[in-house]
Amino acid sequence: MAQHNDLGKLGEQAAVKYLLTNQYEIIETNWRFKKAEIDIIACKNNILCCVEVKTRTSTIIANPEDSVSAKKRKLLFEAINQYISINNLDNEIRFDIITVILELNTLKINHIENAFYHF
């Protein structure tokens, strides 16, 4: 597996652990619909959270959350709508980003709730 894939998996595992520690229920990981993949679908207080995880080794060039493009947001909207439809859910939906920075063998996690909205 390529090094960036290993880093991405490490970040997703750290994000899952973070969410569990903060009383979220993990519903799905790496859920796919067409070209979209939702890294984590979690639930807390009856709010369904669609979580995009961005992992980097540095923030020198840009903040990881800035890499969630309009195209990616559109794919996430379509995927979560399909997930809700398939599972006949009626939860409030929230789109979060969790950034994981690996610097000097230390993970720094930032959870951005309500990172973006469906327009």
C-alpha positions in Angstrom: 0.0 0.0 0.0 1.3 3.5 -0.8 2.5 5.6 2.0 -0.2 8.2 1.7 -2.8 5.4 1.9 -1.2 4.2 5.1 -1.3 7.7 6.5 -5.0 8.1 5.5 -5.9 4.8 7.3 -4.0 5.9 10.4 -5.9 9.2 10.4 -9.3 7.4 10.0 -8.4 5.0 12.8 -7.5 8.0 15.1 -10.7 9.8 14.1 -12.8 6.7 15.0 -11.0 6.4 18.4 -11.6 10.1 19.0 -15.3 9.9 18.2 -15.8 6.8 20.4 -14.0 8.6 23.3 -16.4 11.5 22.8 -19.5 9.2 23.1 -20.3 8.9 19.3 -21.6 5.7 18.0 -19.8 4.6 14.9 -22.4 3.4 12.3 -20.3 2.9 9.2 -16.7 3.5 8.0 -15.7 3.9 4.4 -19.3 3.7 3.1 -19.4 4.0 -0.6 -22.1 5.2 -3.1 -21.1 5.6 -6.8 -18.0 7.8 -6.8 -18.4 9.0 -3.2 -17.0 7.6 0.0 -18.0 8.7 3.4 -15.1 8.1 5.8 -17.2 7.8 8.9 -20.9 7.8 9.6 -21.5 8.4 13.3 -24.4 9.3 15.6 -24.6 11.3 18.8 -27.8 12.7 20.3 -29.8 11.4 17.4 -27.7 13.5 14.9 -26.3 11.6 12.0 -22.8 12.9 11.4 -21.1 12.5 8.0 -17.4 12.8 8.8 -14.7 13.5 6.3 -11.2 12.8 7.6 -8.2 14.7 6.3 -4.8 13.5 7.4 -1.5 15.3 6.8 2.0 15.4 8.0 2.2 19.2 7.9 0.0 22.3 7.6 2.8 24.4 5.9 1.1 24.5 2.5 -2.5 24.5 3.6 -4.9 23.5 6.3 -6.3 20.0 5.6 -9.9 21.1 5.9 -9.4 23.4 3.0 -8.9 20.4 0.7 -12.6 19.5 0.9 -13.7 20.9 -2.4 -17.2 21.8 -3.6 -17.2 18.6 -5.8 -16.3 16.5 -2.7 -19.1 18.2 -0.7 -21.6 17.5 -3.5 -20.6 13.8 -3.5 -20.9 13.6 0.3 -24.4 15.1 0.1 -25.5 12.6 -2.5 -24.0 9.7 -0.6 -25.6 10.6 2.8 -28.9 11.1 1.1 -28.7 7.7 -0.4 -27.6 6.2 2.9 -30.6 7.8 4.7 -33.0 6.6 1.9 -31.6 3.0 2.0 -31.8 2.8 5.8 -35.2 4.7 6.1 -33.7 7.2 8.6 -35.2 10.5 9.7 -32.2 11.9 11.7 -30.9 15.4 11.6 -27.7 15.4 9.5 -24.5 17.2 10.2 -21.3 17.4 8.1 -18.1 17.4 10.1 -14.4 17.4 9.2 -11.8 15.8 11.4 -8.3 16.8 10.7 -5.4 14.6 11.8 -1.9 16.0 11.7 1.0 13.7 12.3 4.0 15.7 13.5 7.0 14.2 15.3 5.1 11.0 16.0 2.3 12.9 17.7 -1.2 13.0 16.4 -3.1 16.3 16.6 -6.8 16.0 16.1 -9.2 18.8 15.3 -12.9 18.1 15.1 -14.8 20.8 13.0 -18.5 20.3 13.6 -21.0 21.7 11.0 -18.0 22.2 8.7 -20.3 22.8 5.7 -24.0 22.8 4.8 -26.1 21.6 1.9 -27.1 24.6 -0.2 
